[in-house]
Amino acid sequence: MSDTNKLHLHIPAPKARPGDAVTFDHMAIPAAGKLRRPEIKSPEDQLRDLPYDLIRVLDDEGNAVGPWNPSLSGDHLRRGLRAMLLTRLFDDQLFRAHRQGKTTFFMKSTGEEAIGAAQSLALGASDMCFPTYRVVSWLMARDYPVVDLVNQIYSNASDPLKGRQLPILYSARDYGFYSLSGNVGTRIGHAVGWAMASAYKQDDKIAIGYIGEGSTAEGDFHEALTFASVYRAPVLLCITNNQWAISSFQGIAGGEATTFAAKAIAYGIPGLRVDGNDFLAVHAATIWAAQRAKANLGATLIELFTYRAAGHSTSDDPTKYRPATEAQAWPLGDPLERLKQHLILIGEWSEERHEKLTVELTEVVKSACREAEAIGTFGKSRPGTREMFEGVYKDPDWRITEQRRELGV
């Protein structure tokens, strides 16, 4: 008989399930401002400590501290705050619209608004974003018409995508926003390919691609990193680690073993781990990585350490798999409140101005919804029938021509 131990399969499990006490004591959250900021041209083998730390700029009192402080102007910070607040109000209004039966599906960005807003404002107008879910604040920061977002969600006659996408799978090329995909992992490979093409053409544009931490377990992620590394693609590869996929926690994708940023080391590219609820930290890390890309130093992998405060989507009930109070206990706080606190602290904002802006933006969202609903909500209005034939073939074959003839379009 063998005297060896029996093997046991390890199944990762979160620290708390519904009904358990919430604790994040197992997380080591370093103080703000302590992590070094290397020179842009530092070789990758001198950066391998960064994926195991956390870039933070805003401390608990709202001060901007440390070498990663991007020293942004009050106007820039207010633009970021406006985009984040507009995203929060938009999400709340459209979530209610879903519950009223006006659309089939919706996803909120609650707790992650700083990511899209900061990176949108940090990058150039011609750079291209390949998003995952919860990056609508990118469009808000670039003043994309809110009514067009609502029309797309309703798939009505004024839908800018002509009914070709599911609700919230936005696309806005003129705003540097490539189409979302329900197959989340695909966009990071597209970002690498787009960046390689830009470099091949000797252009000056870079790409940014997103993937959720759950999707890093898919092959798309590793293929994208291989190409990004081998060809030194001018691309920022972002992992939004919001702790939960639709119902499985981040340990299922390898988050127990190491940080997601550390996956960069195997590919020979820099990895940064950033407080995703800190607008200033996200902005600073994005600028650092973008400058490397523009200097032909290749890709950077950025783990955006945050928390999905709302459900994965309107099809999800997070109370079934995590404690109901977990979002409130998240140790890195609310990104919107943290940026507001900082602006007030430096004399660039006030509670009165914030309340006034909230009223103003609430009306912006409600007005956009009224305008879109006058055209029609989901199923009450739709793009013209002929739209299903457009943009399919460059030169339509006889079957398309015959089908259009039969329909009289």
JOQUIBEL-V415358 format. One record per residue. RES is the residue in one letter. PSI is psi as a letter, one per 30 degrees, with the letter a starting at -180 (999 if undefined). OMEGA is omega in radians with two decimals (none if undefined). NEAR is the number of other C-alpha atoms within 10 Angstrom. Layout:
BEGIN
res = [RES:RES]
psi = [PSI:PSI]
omega = [OMEGA:OMEGA]
near = [NEAR:NEAR]
END
This chain:
BEGIN
res = [M:S:D:T:N:K:L:H:L:H:I:P:A:P:K:A:R:P:G:D:A:V:T:F:D:H:M:A:I:P:A:A:G:K:L:R:R:P:E:I:K:S:P:E:D:Q:L:R:D:L:P:Y:D:L:I:R:V:L:D:D:E:G:N:A:V:G:P:W:N:P:S:L:S:G:D:H:L:R:R:G:L:R:A:M:L:L:T:R:L:F:D:D:Q:L:F:R:A:H:R:Q:G:K:T:T:F:F:M:K:S:T:G:E:E:A:I:G:A:A:Q:S:L:A:L:G:A:S:D:M:C:F:P:T:Y:R:V:V:S:W:L:M:A:R:D:Y:P:V:V:D:L:V:N:Q:I:Y:S:N:A:S:D:P:L:K:G:R:Q:L:P:I:L:Y:S:A:R:D:Y:G:F:Y:S:L:S:G:N:V:G:T:R:I:G:H:A:V:G:W:A:M:A:S:A:Y:K:Q:D:D:K:I:A:I:G:Y:I:G:E:G:S:T:A:E:G:D:F:H:E:A:L:T:F:A:S:V:Y:R:A:P:V:L:L:C:I:T:N:N:Q:W:A:I:S:S:F:Q:G:I:A:G:G:E:A:T:T:F:A:A:K:A:I:A:Y:G:I:P:G:L:R:V:D:G:N:D:F:L:A:V:H:A:A:T:I:W:A:A:Q:R:A:K:A:N:L:G:A:T:L:I:E:L:F:T:Y:R:A:A:G:H:S:T:S:D:D:P:T:K:Y:R:P:A:T:E:A:Q:A:W:P:L:G:D:P:L:E:R:L:K:Q:H:L:I:L:I:G:E:W:S:E:E:R:H:E:K:L:T:V:E:L:T:E:V:V:K:S:A:C:R:E:A:E:A:I:G:T:F:G:K:S:R:P:G:T:R:E:M:F:E:G:V:Y:K:D:P:D:W:R:I:T:E:Q:R:R:E:L:G:V]
psi = [k:k:g:l:k:k:k:k:k:k:j:k:k:l:f:k:l:k:f:l:k:k:k:g:f:f:k:j:j:l:l:k:g:f:k:l:j:l:k:e:g:k:l:e:f:g:g:f:f:e:f:f:a:k:j:k:e:k:a:f:f:g:k:j:l:l:f:f:j:f:h:l:l:e:e:e:e:e:e:e:e:e:e:e:e:e:e:e:e:e:e:e:e:f:e:e:e:e:f:g:g:f:l:f:k:l:k:l:g:k:f:g:f:f:d:e:e:e:e:e:f:e:l:l:f:f:l:k:k:j:l:a:l:h:g:f:f:e:e:e:f:g:h:k:k:e:e:e:e:e:e:e:e:f:h:a:f:g:j:f:g:h:g:f:l:l:k:f:i:l:k:i:e:f:g:h:j:l:k:l:k:f:i:e:f:e:f:e:e:e:e:e:e:e:e:e:e:e:e:e:f:h:a:g:k:l:l:k:k:l:k:l:e:e:f:f:f:l:f:e:e:e:e:e:e:e:e:e:e:e:g:h:k:i:k:k:j:k:j:j:i:g:f:k:a:e:f:k:l:f:f:f:g:g:f:e:e:l:l:e:e:f:f:e:e:f:g:g:l:k:k:k:k:k:j:f:g:j:e:e:e:e:e:e:e:e:e:e:e:e:e:e:e:f:g:h:g:a:l:k:k:j:j:j:j:a:k:j:e:a:l:e:a:f:g:k:j:f:f:f:f:l:k:f:g:e:e:f:f:k:f:g:a:k:e:e:e:e:e:e:e:e:e:e:e:g:g:g:l:l:e:e:e:e:e:e:e:e:e:e:e:e:e:e:e:e:e:e:e:e:e:e:f:f:e:k:a:k:f:f:k:l:l:l:e:f:f:f:f:k:g:e:k:e:j:k:l:f:e:e:e:e:e:e:e:e:f:h:999]
omega = [-3.12:3.11:3.13:3.10:3.03:3.13:3.10:3.12:3.12:3.07:-3.14:3.13:3.13:-3.11:-3.11:3.05:-3.14:-3.11:3.11:3.03:-3.11:3.05:3.02:-3.12:-3.12:-3.14:3.05:3.14:-3.12:3.12:3.11:3.01:-3.05:-3.03:-3.14:3.06:-3.08:3.02:-3.10:-3.03:3.12:3.10:-3.05:-3.08:3.04:-3.05:-2.94:3.01:-3.01:-3.11:-3.08:3.12:-3.11:3.10:3.10:3.11:-3.11:3.09:-3.04:3.13:3.14:3.07:3.03:-3.00:2.98:-3.04:3.13:3.12:-3.08:3.10:-3.11:3.13:3.08:3.12:-3.14:-3.14:3.12:3.05:3.11:3.13:3.14:3.14:-3.14:-3.14:3.11:3.10:-3.14:-3.12:3.09:-3.14:-3.12:-3.12:-3.09:3.02:3.10:3.11:3.08:-3.13:3.10:3.08:-3.09:3.07:-3.02:-2.92:3.06:3.09:3.13:-3.14:-2.98:3.14:-3.08:-3.03:-3.09:-3.01:-3.12:-3.11:-3.10:-3.07:3.07:-3.13:-3.13:-3.04:-3.07:-3.10:-3.10:3.05:-3.01:3.11:3.06:-2.88:2.84:3.11:3.02:3.06:-3.11:3.09:3.01:-3.13:3.10:-3.14:-3.13:3.05:3.02:-3.10:-3.11:-3.12:3.11:3.05:-3.12:3.11:3.13:3.12:-3.13:-3.09:-3.08:-3.06:3.12:3.08:-3.13:3.12:3.03:3.09:-3.04:3.14:3.02:3.08:3.12:3.04:-3.00:3.03:-3.11:-3.05:-3.09:3.12:3.12:-3.02:3.12:-3.09:2.98:3.07:3.02:3.01:-2.86:-3.02:-3.03:-2.96:-3.12:3.05:3.10:3.12:3.13:3.14:3.12:-3.14:3.09:3.12:3.11:3.12:-3.14:3.13:-3.08:3.07:3.13:-3.07:3.10:-3.13:3.00:-3.13:-3.11:3.02:3.05:-3.10:3.11:-3.10:3.06:3.09:-3.13:-3.10:-3.13:-3.09:-3.06:3.06:3.14:3.14:3.11:-3.14:-3.13:-3.13:-3.06:-3.04:3.13:-3.10:3.11:-3.00:3.00:-3.11:-2.99:3.03:3.07:3.13:3.14:2.99:-3.07:2.83:-3.05:3.07:3.13:-3.06:-2.94:3.09:3.13:3.12:3.08:-3.09:3.07:-3.01:-3.10:3.07:3.09:3.09:-3.11:3.09:3.11:-3.01:-3.12:-3.11:3.08:3.07:3.13:3.04:3.09:3.06:-2.92:3.00:-3.07:3.09:-3.12:-3.10:-3.08:-3.14:3.12:3.13:-3.09:3.14:3.13:3.11:-3.14:-3.12:3.13:3.12:3.05:-3.13:-3.11:3.09:3.14:3.10:2.99:-2.98:2.97:3.06:-3.10:3.00:3.13:-3.00:-3.02:-3.12:3.07:-3.03:-3.14:3.06:3.10:3.11:3.07:3.08:-2.97:3.01:-3.05:3.11:3.11:-3.07:3.09:-3.14:-3.08:-3.08:-3.05:-3.12:-3.14:-3.11:-3.10:-2.97:-3.13:2.94:-3.11:-3.08:-3.14:3.13:-3.12:3.11:3.08:3.12:-3.14:-3.14:3.09:-3.11:-3.10:3.04:-3.11:-3.08:3.09:3.10:-3.14:3.12:3.13:3.13:3.12:3.12:3.12:3.12:-3.12:-3.08:3.04:3.12:3.07:-3.12:-3.12:3.11:3.10:3.13:3.11:-3.14:-3.14:-3.11:3.06:3.06:3.08:3.04:-3.05:3.13:3.13:3.12:3.13:3.07:-3.13:-3.09:-3.09:-3.10:-3.12:-3.14:-3.06:3.05:3.14:3.10:3.01:3.09:-3.07:3.10:-3.00:-3.12:3.09:3.14:-3.13:3.14:3.10:3.12:-3.14:-3.12:-3.12:3.12:none]
near = [3:5:5:6:6:6:6:6:5:6:7:16:13:15:14:15:16:15:13:13:11:19:13:13:9:7:8:9:14:12:15:20:21:16:18:13:17:14:10:15:12:12:14:15:11:10:17:18:15:20:24:15:20:25:33:32:28:25:17:14:10:18:19:22:17:18:17:24:20:18:13:11:9:14:10:14:22:16:17:28:27:22:28:31:24:24:30:20:19:27:20:15:15:22:19:14:18:18:13:10:11:19:20:17:19:21:21:26:27:23:25:32:30:35:32:28:28:31:24:29:20:18:20:14:13:15:18:24:30:27:29:26:21:22:26:28:29:28:23:23:23:16:11:16:12:20:21:20:26:27:28:27:28:32:28:25:21:21:23:19:23:19:21:14:19:18:20:22:22:24:21:17:12:11:19:22:22:21:18:22:19:13:9:19:25:23:26:30:24:18:28:31:19:22:31:22:16:18:19:11:9:9:10:14:20:28:29:30:27:27:25:24:29:25:18:19:14:14:11:18:22:16:14:21:26:17:17:28:21:13:16:21:29:34:32:27:28:28:25:27:27:21:20:25:18:14:15:16:23:21:18:18:20:17:17:14:10:12:19:28:28:23:20:24:17:11:17:19:25:29:29:28:27:27:26:30:27:30:28:28:29:30:26:25:27:26:19:20:25:25:17:22:24:17:13:13:21:24:33:32:27:27:31:30:26:26:24:21:22:17:19:20:16:15:12:13:14:19:14:12:17:22:16:17:15:20:18:12:12:17:15:20:17:21:23:23:15:22:24:21:19:21:19:15:15:12:9:15:17:14:11:9:12:16:11:12:16:16:11:12:19:18:13:17:22:17:14:20:24:13:15:25:19:10:17:19:23:20:12:13:17:19:17:13:13:11:14:13:14:12:9:10:9:7:8:12:9:9:9:15:12:11:12:15:10:9:9:9:12]
END
